[in-house]
Amino acid sequence: MPPLRVLSALDAARIQWYHFKAIIVAGMGLFTDAYDLFCIAPVLKMISKIYYDNQPVGTAVLSTSYAIALLGTALGQLIFGYLGDRVGRTRVYGLCLLIMVLSSFGCGFSVCTTRRSCVMASLAFFRFVLGLGIGGDYPLSATIMSEFANKKTRGAFIAAVFSMQGLGILMSSAVTMAVCKAFKNAGEGSLEITRAAGIETLAPAEADIAWRLILMIGALPAALTFYWRMLMPETARYTALVENNATQATKDMQRVMSVTMTPPIPEEDSSSETPQQQPSSSSYKLFSRRFLSLHGRDLFAASANWFLVDVVFYTSNLLLAQIFNFSNKHPNSTNVYDSAFEVAKVAAIVAACSTIPGYWFTVYFIDRVGRVKIQIMGFFIMALVYLAAGIPYSWYRSKHEKSNNDKGFMVLYGLIFFFSNFGPNTTTFIIPAELFPTRFRSTCHGISGAAGKLGAIVGIVGFLWATKHKHYEEDVFPDVKRVRIAFLILGGVCIAGVLVTYFFTRETMGRSLEDNEEDEISPTSTAGTSSVNVLLPRQ
C-alpha cells in the first residue's frame, strides 16, 4: 500500500468516535498542565501566610517560584519534542504523563515543615521536574491530534485539545476554593479555642497540609488517563513517512478508525515494495540549508508569535493577584484560607466568563475563518484593550480603592483573556502542528513552544520587578504608574504580534499536512492534494 494512499484516507476520513477519544486523552494532558501551572498563584498566597510571617513573598522568591516551572516546561518541550520525532510520538507520550503524576505528588511532599528556605527549594525542584513533563505534553499532544485528524476539521480538533487548558484553569481555582473552605470550616473549633486563650493566628498549623493537598490533586486527572494513553497506536503519518512502514500504518489506523481506501492498482502494488517509491525520511536534516530555505520563515513566525502571546497571557493570568484585590480587608488582616480563596475566586470568574468561551469560539471558527485571520484579530483587539486599560489606569485604580468594586475594569480585563484564546494563544498551538514535515513536526512544535515559555518568563519576571514599589512588602498593590507603563508595553507586544503574523505566518486551513513535504513526495503520488505550495504566500 503506497503511503500516500493511507494518508489520503486519513485526510478524508469522516468524524468518528476515535477522534473524540483522542481529544479527551490528549486534552487531559493539557488539562493537567493548566491545573499545575496556574494553581501556584493561590498556593503562594498560602505559603506567604505560613512561612513568611504574613508578609508578601519577596519579589525574588515570587519570580523564581513562577519561572522555575516555566523553565522546566521550555526544556521539556525541546527534549520531548525531539524524542517524539526520533523514537515516535506515543513511545514517549506516557512518560510525560508519568513525570507529571509523580512530580505533582512530589510538590505536595516537599520536605520540611518549619524552614521556609528548605520548603521553597524542595518545591522549586519538584516544580521544575513537573515542568519537564508539562513541556513534553505540548508538542506530543498537538502532533498526535494533527496527524490523526482529517483535513476538514483538523483545526477544530487541535483547538478542542487545547481548550482543555481552560477547564484546567477553572478546576485549579475550584479545587483551591473547596480545599480552603473545607479546612477553614474544619478548623473553626480550634480557632475559637485559640481566640479564647487570647491567641490570634492567621495561619493555623493544618494550613500547611492544605496547599500541599491542592498541588497533589493535580496528579489525579493525568493518572486517570494514563492507561488509555498507553493504548494509543503510533500515528499513521509517523509510521508511514518516518519509519517507512505503510503496511503497519494501515493496520494501526484500521485498528482504531473506520476508513475507506481505494483498492490499489497492480502497478502500485508491485512498486510499493520498491524502496525508491517510499518517501525519504532523510533527504535533508533539521537546521540544514535546505530546511531553513523551506521552513525557516515558518519556524521564526511560529516561535516569535508564541513568544509574544505568552508574554501577555501568562503575565495577565498568573499575576491577577497583583492586579486585583476584591477583598474589603487589608491582605495582612485576612487568614490563610480567605487570602487564597479570593485569588482563586478571581481566577475562576475570569476562566468561566472569558477564558473558556474564547477557546470554544476558536473551536467553532478555526476551520471557517482561518488561523491567520483569527490570530491577527486576537492580537489587535488585545492591543486595543491594553491601551484602553493602561492609559486611564490611574483612574481605574483610584476608583477601585474607593469602592473596592470596579466591575468595569474587570470586564475590560476579561476581554484580554477572551481574545487571547479566541486568537493567538490557541492558534500558536495549532499552526506549528500543521506547518512542518512529519519527521520535524514534534521538534519544531517544541522549539516554538519553548520560545513561548521563555516569553512567559520574560513577561512575569519583568512585570514583577518593573512594577514593584521601593517598599513592596508594605504595599497592597504594585506601583500604579509602573503598572500603567507595563500595560502600554504589553499593548505594544500585541502590535508586534499583528505585524509578525501578517508578514510571516502562512495559512494552513484546508491543506493536507503532506503539502509541506513536496520536495520528498512526487506531486503525482498525492491523491487529491495540491503539492505546489511549499512556500505559499501569506493568505
Sequence and secondary structure as in RCSB ss.txt:
>XXXX:A:sequence
MPPLRVLSALDAARIQWYHFKAIIVAGMGLFTDAYDLFCIAPVLKMISKIYYDNQPVGTAVLSTSYAIALLGTAL
GQLIFGYLGDRVGRTRVYGLCLLIMVLSSFGCGFSVCTTRRSCVMASLAFFRFVLGLGIGGDYPLSATIMSEFAN
KKTRGAFIAAVFSMQGLGILMSSAVTMAVCKAFKNAGEGSLEITRAAGIETLAPAEADIAWRLILMIGALPAALT
FYWRMLMPETARYTALVENNATQATKDMQRVMSVTMTPPIPEEDSSSETPQQQPSSSSYKLFSRRFLSLHGRDLF
AASANWFLVDVVFYTSNLLLAQIFNFSNKHPNSTNVYDSAFEVAKVAAIVAACSTIPGYWFTVYFIDRVGRVKIQ
IMGFFIMALVYLAAGIPYSWYRSKHEKSNNDKGFMVLYGLIFFFSNFGPNTTTFIIPAELFPTRFRSTCHGISGA
AGKLGAIVGIVGFLWATKHKHYEEDVFPDVKRVRIAFLILGGVCIAGVLVTYFFTRETMGRSLEDNEEDEISPTS
TAGTSSVNVLLPRQ
>XXXX:A:secstr
  HHHHHHHHHH    HHHHHHHHHHHHHHHHHHHHHHTHHHHHHHHHHHHSTTS   HHHHHHHHHHHHHHHHH
HHHHHHHHHHHT HHHHHHHHHHHHHHHHHHHHT S SS HHHHHHHHHHHHHHHHHHHHHHHHHHHHHHHHHS 
TTTHHHHHHHHHHHHHHHHHHHHHHHHHHHHHHHHHTHHHHHHHHHTT   SS TTHHHHHHHHHHHTHHHHHHH
HHHHHH    HHIIIIIS  HHHHHHHHHHH         HHHHHHTTSGGGS  S SS TTSHHHHHHHHHHHH
HHHHHHHHHHHHHHHHHHTHHHH    SS GGGS HHHHHHHHHHHHHHHIIIIIHHHHHHHHHHHHHH HHHHH
HHHHHHHHHHHHHHHTTHHHHHHHHHHHS  HHHHHHHHHHHHHHHTTHHHHHHHTHHHHS TTTHHHHHHHHHH
HHHHHHHHHHHHHHHHH  TTGGG SS  HHHHHHHHHHHHHHHHHHHHHHHHH    TT  GGGG TTTS GGG
SSS     TT    
